[in-house]
Amino acid sequence: MIAGARLTPPAAVLLAAAWLSMLGPPASNAADAAPADAAPAGVDAPAGVDNAQRAWQHWTLNCQGCHRPDGTGSAGTAPSLAGTVARFLSVPGGREYLGRVPGVATSPLSNADLSEVMNWMLWRFDKEHLPANFQPYTAAELGQLRTAPLRLEASQMRAELLKKAEQSGAP
C-alpha cells in the first residue's frame, strides 16, 4: 500500500477481514490461546452461538471499535459491557433495551449473525451475571427489536435499568 493512501470503507473492511483470518483471536493468556470456537475446559459453548469464531470476527469488525476488545467501552461514546451487560437481563425492559441500542439496532449484520454476536457478547463479557434461565436471543426477536431503535434516550435508559438491577439485588 502507498504511504498516505486512503482506503474506501469497503476496502478497509476487506483488508481487516483478511488480517483477522490470518491472525485469529488475540491470546492474552494461556486460557485465551484456545481456538475462539472452543469454550474453556469444562464449559459448554455459549447458548445461542453456533460458531464462536464467526461471532468473534463479527464483534471485531462491527463492535470492538467503540466497545474495545475487552468490552470496557470508550468514555463518552460507548458504554462498558464488561461485568455489566448481562445485568440488563434481570430487569423488565432490559432485554429489549439491549436489542434496541443504536449499535445493535443499526448494525449492518443480519439478524441471525447479530443474535449470535449478542449471545457470544453476553457470555464473553459478563457470564457471571447471566441468569440461570437465560434464553438466547433469536434472529426473529432481534429483527423485531431493531424496528424501534433507541437514539438519544439510550444513555438515560441504561442508567435507569442499571439502577433497577442494583435495587433488585440482581446478581
C-alpha positions in Angstrom: 0.0 0.0 0.0 1.2 3.5 -0.8 2.0 5.6 2.3 -0.8 8.2 2.9 -3.2 6.4 0.6 -6.8 6.1 2.0 -9.0 3.0 1.8 -12.6 3.2 0.9 -14.8 1.8 3.7 -15.5 -1.5 1.8 -11.8 -1.9 1.1 -10.9 -1.2 4.7 -13.4 -3.9 5.9 -12.0 -6.4 3.4 -8.4 -5.7 4.5 -9.4 -6.1 8.2 -11.2 -9.3 7.5 -8.1 -10.7 5.6 -5.9 -9.8 8.5 -8.3 -11.3 11.0 -8.5 -14.6 9.1 -4.7 -14.8 9.2 -4.2 -13.7 12.8 -7.1 -15.3 14.6 -8.2 -14.2 18.0 -5.8 -12.5 20.3 -4.2 -14.6 23.1 -3.7 -12.5 26.2 -3.1 -15.6 28.4 -3.0 -19.4 28.2 -6.7 -19.7 28.6 -7.3 -17.4 25.7 -4.9 -19.3 23.5 -7.5 -21.9 22.7 -9.4 -21.6 19.4 -12.1 -19.0 19.6 -14.8 -21.6 18.7 -13.8 -23.7 21.7 -15.2 -22.9 25.2 -12.8 -23.0 28.1 -12.2 -26.5 29.5 -15.2 -27.9 31.3 -17.6 -25.2 30.0 -20.2 -25.8 27.3 -20.3 -23.5 24.3 -22.3 -20.3 24.8 -26.0 -20.7 24.4 -27.2 -19.4 21.0 -23.8 -19.4 19.5 -23.2 -21.9 16.7 -19.8 -20.6 15.7 -17.9 -18.6 18.3 -15.1 -17.8 15.8 -17.6 -16.2 13.5 -19.2 -14.3 16.4 -15.8 -13.1 17.5 -15.0 -11.9 14.0 -18.3 -10.0 13.7 -17.6 -8.5 17.1 -14.1 -7.5 16.0 -15.3 -5.9 12.7 -18.5 -4.3 14.0 -18.4 -3.7 17.7 -14.9 -3.5 19.3 -14.0 -0.3 17.6 -16.2 1.5 20.1 -16.6 -1.1 22.9 -12.9 -2.0 22.8 -11.5 -5.6 22.5 -12.0 -6.2 26.2 -15.6 -4.7 26.3 -14.6 -1.8 28.6 -16.0 0.8 26.3 -14.9 4.3 25.3 -15.7 7.2 27.7 -18.4 9.4 26.3 -19.2 7.2 23.3 -19.7 3.6 24.0 -20.5 2.2 27.5 -18.6 -0.6 29.1 -20.1 -4.1 28.6 -17.5 -5.9 30.8 -19.1 -7.2 34.0 -22.3 -5.3 33.3 -24.1 -6.2 30.1 -25.9 -9.3 31.3 -27.4 -7.4 34.3 -29.9 -5.9 31.9 -31.4 -9.3 31.5 -32.5 -9.3 35.2 -34.8 -6.3 35.0 -38.0 -5.7 33.0 -37.2 -3.9 29.7 -33.5 -4.7 29.9 -33.5 -7.4 27.3 -35.4 -5.2 24.9 -33.0 -2.3 25.6 -30.0 -4.4 24.5 -31.7 -5.2 21.2 -32.6 -1.6 20.6 -29.4 0.3 21.5 -28.0 2.2 18.5 -25.1 -0.1 17.7 -27.3 -3.1 17.7 -30.4 -1.7 16.0 -28.4 -0.1 13.2 -25.8 -2.8 12.8 -25.1 -4.0 9.2 -25.2 -7.6 10.4 -28.1 -9.9 9.5 -30.5 -10.7 12.4 -29.0 -14.2 12.6 -25.4 -13.0 12.8 -26.4 -10.3 15.2 -28.2 -12.7 17.5 -25.0 -14.9 17.6 -22.9 -11.9 18.4 -25.2 -10.8 21.2 -25.3 -14.2 22.8 -21.5 -14.5 22.4 -21.0 -11.0 23.9 -23.2 -11.7 26.9 -21.2 -14.9 27.6 -17.8 -13.4 26.8 -18.1 -10.1 28.8 -20.5 -10.9 31.6 -21.2 -14.6 32.1 -21.2 -14.1 35.8 -24.5 -12.2 35.6 -26.2 -14.4 33.0 -29.5 -15.5 34.6 -29.8 -19.3 35.1 -32.8 -19.3 32.9 -31.2 -17.3 30.1 -32.9 -17.7 26.7 -30.6 -16.8 23.8 -31.5 -14.0 21.5 -33.0 -15.2 18.3 -32.9 -13.7 14.8 -36.6 -13.2 14.9 -36.5 -11.4 18.3 -33.7 -9.0 17.2 -35.5 -8.4 13.9 -38.5 -7.1 15.9 -36.4 -5.1 18.4 -34.4 -3.4 15.7 -37.5 -1.8 14.2 -37.6 0.6 17.1 -34.0 1.8 17.7 -33.1 3.9 20.6 -31.3 7.2 20.0 -30.7 10.0 22.5 -32.7 8.2 25.2 -30.4 5.2 25.2 -28.0 6.6 27.8 -30.7 7.6 30.3 -32.5 4.3 29.8 -29.2 2.5 30.5 -28.7 4.4 33.8 -32.3 3.7 34.9 -32.1 0.0 34.1 -28.8 -0.5 35.9 -30.2 1.3 38.9 -33.2 -1.1 38.9 -30.8 -4.0 38.7 -28.9 -2.8 41.7 -32.0 -2.1 43.7 -33.4 -5.6 42.9 -30.2 -7.2 44.2 -29.8 -9.0 40.9 -26.6 -10.9 40.7 
